[in-house]
Amino acid sequence: MNYYSLLKAIRAALKYGSTEYESIICDILRQHIEGTKILSSKRADQLINDFSIECENVRQLLLDLSRRGGVDSTSEDRILSIGERMSTKFMTALLEERGTPAEYVDLSTIITWDAPQGLSQDFYRTLAEVIGRRIQACGSRVPVITGFFGNVPGGILNTCGRGYSDLLAAIVAVGVNAKELQVLTCQEHIFYRQLKGLTNIDPRKVPTATLLESIHPSEANELTFFGSEVIHHFTIEQCIPNIPIRIKNVREPDGSGTLIFSDDKKRLDPYYDQRPRRPTAVTVKHHITVVNVHSHRKVGSPEFLAQICATLAQWSLAVDLFELNECHVSLAVHSKSPFITMVGTKDKEDVQIQHRDLQSAIQELQDFGSVKVIHEMAILSLIGKGLKRSCGMAGRLFSALGDNNINIEMISQGASEINISCVITERDALRALNVVHTELFTFLE
């Protein structure tokens, strides 16, 4: 929760005359002090002192932001890193308290060389080697590592996005030549029913969801992109194919979890890629807006599309799907502005900021033609490796939705052979999930 609280503190510090950030930092300190009650008095006193220093440091940083009236990526990273340091120090102390030799490892200054903009694979390879040596120096002690690795050009939040601790775990795995990377997640849909890993659908919405024993990396990436947030996509890029990844429930650490494998099945079964495939999962991405631009100019040119996408990106709007004809383009977009409460929810200020960005983007898009916007939409995605070879699968999907009076605003198939997506209204999303799961998973012959 520190991540969201600190983002909220940054936002509060940028409000003229506001001191709300002071109370947010006090709450963070109070929560951490409360946690030290399970420790011995000596360790608790040391931690409370450390926490007080860290909170005073972040308070001074926020005060500076308030005076400047703006925030740069470096300042944002420094503030967010403080929350990680506090959590890591607490976990180190807890392990020591329970008799496990542990070492606190702060990676906020690990990057001592000039990192390139965009962070190439060479950068990640060098970082893995440096971190690997730092971990090896811990010897027999358990390293407890901050998920934040700072001094990234453009800021770690802007460059890597939320979930960068998953990415760091992958970099560490590469650096120490691990046999397997295990990611213990605390996502709500996995906590529900105490599941051991990922499921083919959100079990909070469809009670008959089943555990996925394994998925392909490309399927995991699609699930992450289209709403399930399985794992940071850079994580897979760093580990696969050399290091398998296993997703587990943090409350069920001894469970088998879900294995993200490479192409081992192909080697075991030479006809694997030719066999018809059932879908692997179905997911919904919420908070989607459809933007329709009608122009008398030819919209199919790369320059026109580039201008449209650049305008949306300028206002923190990311394109999920698009379709076009000679004079019309439709885009399903979502806001990239981070929520400051918790994953998947918004507060009043989130809504205001995202509405302002969308209105600004619409105003600029009107230079290209007439603009129509449809709010409160969702993207339904059917995911499975080789869906293109599953004859009639798209027809089954759209028929199932049509037979249940669920209207489709946009359709996308072809950009990825493992994904069939369509845009529906937000109010139909839950019913669509249940319909598709029943027709294409439960009763599919």
N, C-alpha and C positions, 0 to 999 in steps of 0.2 A: 504493500500500500504506500510505502515511502515515495515510489516513483510518481504516483498520481498526486500525492500531497505536495510534493516539491514542485510539480508542474503548476499546481494551483497557486502555490506561493509565488512562483515567478510571475504568473498572470496578475496576481494581486499587487505585487511590487510595482508593476507597470501602470497601475491606476493612480492618477494624480491625487496626492494627499492621503492615500489609503495606507493604513498600518495593519491591514488584515493578515499580511504575511507573518507578522510577529506572533499572532495567536496560532497560526498553522505550525510554526516551528516549535512553539511551546507544547503543542499537542504531540508532535513527533517525539520530542524529548520525554514527555510524560509517559508515552506508550513504551518507549525503550527502557526507561527506569523501572516501569512496572514489570517488565520481563526479567529484570535482574533478580527478582525476589526468589527465583528457583536456584540461585547460585549462593555460594558461601559469601559471607560478609566481605572478606578480603577481595575476592574477585569482583563482587558487585560494586564495591567502592571504586575499584580501578576503572571498571567499565563506565560507571556513572560520571566519573571525571572525564574520561575520553569522550563520552557522548556530549557532555556539556561543552567541551572545547569544539567538537565538530559542529554543534548547533550554533554556537557563537560565530564560528567561521562562516556558516551559510547565512546567518543573519546579517553579517557585515557585507557579504556579497549581494544580498537582496537589497540592502540599504543603498549600496552603490548603484544597483540597477534603477532603483526608485529615483535617485538623483539624476541619473543620466537620461531616464525616460526611454530606454531601449535595451534590448538584449542581443548579444552576439552568440554565435554557436559555441565559442570557447567558454564564455561565462555560464551558458546553459549546461554544458557538460560538467563543469566544475561543481555546480550546484547539485546535479543529479548524482554525481559520483559520491557525494557525502553520505547519502542514504545507503548506498551499497557498502561503503566502508563500515558504517555502524552495524549493519546486519551481519557482515562478515566477522567483525570483532566479537559480536555476541555469540555466533556459532562456534568460533574458535574457543572462546572461554567455556562454552557448554561442553564441548568435546573434552577439554582438559579436565573439567569438573567431573566428568564421567569416567575418567581414567584412560582416555585415548590421547596420546601425544599428538598435538596439532600445531600448525604454524600458520599465522595470518600472512596472506600474500596480497599485497596491494599492487595492482597493475596499472594504476592511473598514470604512472610516469614510465611505463615500460617502453614506450616508443621514443627512442632517443635519436632517430635518424629522420631525414626528410621523407615523409610518406607522400606518394603521388596523389593528386586529385583523382577521385573515382576508385581508389584502392584496387590495384590490379592483383592478379593471382600471385605475382612475384612478391607483393607486399605481404599477403597472407602467409606465404611460405616462409619468408624471413621472420615474421612475427611468431609463427609456430616454433621455429628453431630457437628463438630467444626465450620464449615462454617455457619451452621444453627444458632448457638449461636451468631456468629459475626453479621449476618444479623439481627437477632432479636434485637441486641443492637442498631440498627439504629432507633428503635422506629417508629415514624410517618414519618421520612425522607426517601426519595427514595434512596436505595443503588445503587451506580454506581460502578460496580465491574470489576476489571482487569480480563481478560480472562485467564491470566497466573497465575498458582499456582505452585510456584517453589520448589526447593530442592527435586525434584523427582530423585531417583536413576537412573543413566544412561541418565538423561536429559529428559525433557518433550517432546522435539521434537522427540527424538529417541524412547521413550517409548510409547507415545500416538499418535505421528504423527501430521500432519497439521489438523486443525479443533478442537484442544483441547478446544477452547472456547465453542463449542457445548457441549462437555463433562462436562465442568464446570457448564454450565447452568443446565444440568441434575442433577449434584451433589447438586447444590443449591436447585433445585426443591424438591429433596429427603429430604434435610436438613430442609426445611421450611414446608414440607408436603403439597406441592402445589396440587391444584385440576387438573391443566393442565399445561404443558410446551409448550409455544409458541415460535417457532424459526422463527424470521423474517430474511429471506435470501435476499441477493443482487446478487444471481447468475444471469448471463446474460440471460440464457434461460428462466428465470421466468420474468425478466424485459421486455423481448420481448413481445409485444402486451399487456403489463400490466396485465399479468396473476395473478390470485389470489392464486395460489398454484402450485403443481406439475402437469405435464401432462404425457400422455402415451407415448410421444415421444418428442424429441427436436423440439419446434415449429419454430426455426430458420431454420431448415432443412426440416420440413414437416409442411406446413401451416395449415393442417387439424387436427393438434393435439388437443386433448380434455383434459379438466381438470379432474384430479383424485380426487374425493371427499374423498376417504379413501383408504388406503393400509394396508396390514398386516406388522408387523415388519420384518418378514423374507423377504418379497418383498422389503422393504426399504433397508435392508442390501445388498441384491443382486444388486439393482440399484446403490447403493453407490460403491460397489466393481467393478461393470462392467461399470463404466464411468459416471454415472449421478451425483455422489457426493451429494446425498440427504441430508445426515446427518452423523456425526461421529458414527460408529457402536457401540462404547462404550456408547454413549448417550442413545441408545435404550435399551441396556443391563441394565443400571441403572434405567430407568423409568418404562419400561413395565414389568409386567402388571398393576402395581398400579397407574401409572400416565400416562395418554394419552399424546401424542405429536402432536402438530399441526404446520405444515409448512406453513408460510405465506410470501407474497411478502412485503418487507419493504415499498414499495411505495403504497401498498394497505392494510394497517394494519386492516381495518374494514372488509375485505373480509373473507369468511369462511375458506379459505385455504384448506390444505389436512390433514386429520386426520390419524395418525398412531395408529391403534387400536390393541387390543390384540385378544382374542378369543371370544369376546362378541357375534358375529354373530352365533357362534356355539351353544351358549346357547339359543339364540332366535330361531334358526332353527336346530333341531336335525339331519336333513338330509343334513346340509350345506357341510360337508366334502365329501359326496357321490355324490353331484351334479357335472355334467360336468362343467368345468370352462373355460371361455374365457381367453386369455392372458390379463395381466394387463398393461404391457408396453414392449417396445422394445428399446434397447439402444446400443450404440457403444462405445467401449473403443479403443482409438487411441494409436499410438506410440508403437505398439507391434512388437516384433521380434520372429520368430520361430527358435528354435535351435533343430536340428536333430542329435542324437548321435547313430551311428551304431557300435555295439560291437560284438565280437565273444564270449564274456562272456554272461552268462544268466543275462539279465537286470531286470528280474521281481523280483529279491530278494530285500527285504527291505534295505539291506546294500548298494546295488548299487544305488538305488534311493536316499537314504540319502546322499551319497557322492556327487551325481550330484547336489542335491538341496543345500547342504552346500557350494559347490564351487560357485554356482550362487549367493547365499546370501553373500558370502565373498566380491563379487564385486558389491554389491547393486542392484542385479537383483532378482526380485520377480517372482515366477511362478504363472501364472493365470490359465492355463489349461495344462494337459498333457495326452498323450495316449502312450501305449507301447504294444509291442509283445515280443516274446522270445529273440530277439537280437537287438531290435530297440526301442528307446524312442524319442518322439517328445514333446517339451515343448514350450508353448507360454509364453514369459516373457516380463516384462517391467522394466525400471530403477526406483529405489526408490530414486535416487538423486533428491532433490527438484529443481524445476524451480525457477530461481531468478527474473524472470520478472513478469509474472502473470499466473494465472491458465490456463493450456492448451497450453501455448506458450513456445518457447525456444529461447534463444539467442545463439550466436556462441559458447560461452564458455560452455553452457549447453551441446550442441551437442558434443563438444570435450571431455568433461569429460565422458559422457555416452558412446561414441565410445571407449575411452581408457579402461573403465571398461569392456565393452563387449569383446574387443580383448584380454584382460587379462584372462577373464573367458574361452574364446574359447581355448586359449593356454593350460590352465590347463585341460580342458575337453578332450583334445586330448590324455591324458594319458589313457582314458577309451575306445577310439576307434576313428573312423573317425567322423568329425563334419562338418555339413553343416548348413549354416545360411541363412535365408530368411528375408530380411528387409522390412520395410514399409508395415506392416500388421495391421489388426484391428480385434477385437473380436465383433461379432454381437451376442447379447443375447436377447432371448425371455423370458420374466419373468411373472410368474403368479402362485399363490398358487394352487397346485393340477394339474399342467399341465400334469403330468403322467396319470391322469384319463381322460384327454381330448383325446379321441381315434383319432389317425391319425394326431395329431397336429405337431409332428416332421416331418412326411411325407409332410404335407402341407407347412411347412417352407422350407424344402430342395427342394421341387418341385418348389416353387415360385422363389427361387434363381436360380435353374437350368434352368427353362424356360426363364429366362432373362439373361442367359449366365454369371452368377456370379459363379466363381469357388470357391469351398470350400477346404481349405487346411487341416483343422482339425475339428473334431466334438466331442462335450462333452455333454453327457446326462447321468444322473444316480447319480452323486455325490450329486446333490440337486434335490429334486422333483419339485422345482419351477423354474427351469432354464434349457433352452436348448440353448447351445452356439456353435458357429462355428467360425473358423478363415478364414477371407477373405482378399483380398488385400485392402490396404488403398484407392486406387483409385476407388474401387467399393463400398466403405462404404456408401456414400450419396445415390447412386442409390439403394443399398440394403435396406436402411431404408425406402425409399419411396415404394419400391416393397412390403416389408413385411407389412407395415402399410396398404397398399391398399388391399392386399390379406387376411390378418388375422385379421384386425380390421374393415375396412370399409365395406368389402363385405362378411365377415364370417357369415354363416347362423347359 
